[in-house]
């Protein structure tokens, strides 16, 4: 029972870290990457569809994303969807390809993005701490029901704390990397 509790807590903490990584990937830096357009929806014949399902997204160079819709009729709809997304991008059509240049970030915008990233990191830390609290609560319940000994409960609490510390250290490391990426000109 203790091993299973530890395993599920570890998996949930891993999922929290993965969710944080996804949130970080959505924050735009000066460099282009295809994951930036992952959440953009295109009106595909009246149905909202993710961009990746109606077009091929590639990197043309370090500051430009290329989007090639599978159907020529979709070029205006894809261009409109990218322009109206909350990313502040201005796509330009060149033949069958839509070029999406990444504008350079201003110092003020960089500072705003760092605040956003720090907030996301704090949310991830809170999620990990909540998982620790839940695991310790389950351990105490098991101790009350006499399912585990006091020594086992104490040892398991220490393991859960070590998992928490490792997860928070990973979140902090990811945060530092993203801040450095945002501050790079």
Buried (B, 14 or more C-beta within 10 A) or exposed (E): EBEEBBEBBBEBBBEBBEBBBEBBEBBBBBEBBBEBBBBBBBBBEEEEBBBBEBBEBEEBEEBBBBBBBEEEEBBEBBBEBBBEBEBEBEBEEEEEBBBBBBEEBEEEBBEEBBEBBEEBBEBBBEBBBEBBEBBBEBBEEBBEEEEBEEEBBEBBBEBBEEBBEBBBEBBEEBBEEBBEBBBEE
